[in-house]
């Protein structure tokens, strides 16, 4: 996402209300190192991971595929989110 949209993404990720905090990290993908990659970290993490809803799962998978992550990783991600949804209380 372009840096010029950071304010909108911060709003979506609830940075100003304390839901998440923005963090910049380095990412290595397919032999390339990317500096200053924006990510969001939950502020008050629960002990147990919460299942994403169907809409968010599709956004995550579409992003993984669009960014060129490996098919193996995308399947692993899909199965992980599906397993979380199956174990929903």
HELIX and SHEET records of a PDB file:
HELIX    1   1 UNK A    3  UNK A    5  5                                   3    
HELIX    2   2 UNK A    6  UNK A   12  1                                   7    
HELIX    3   3 UNK A   54  UNK A   66  1                                  13    
HELIX    4   4 UNK A   71  UNK A   86  1                                  16    
SHEET    1   A 2 UNK A  20  UNK A  29  0                                        
SHEET    2   A 2 UNK A  32  UNK A  42 -1                                        
END                                                                             
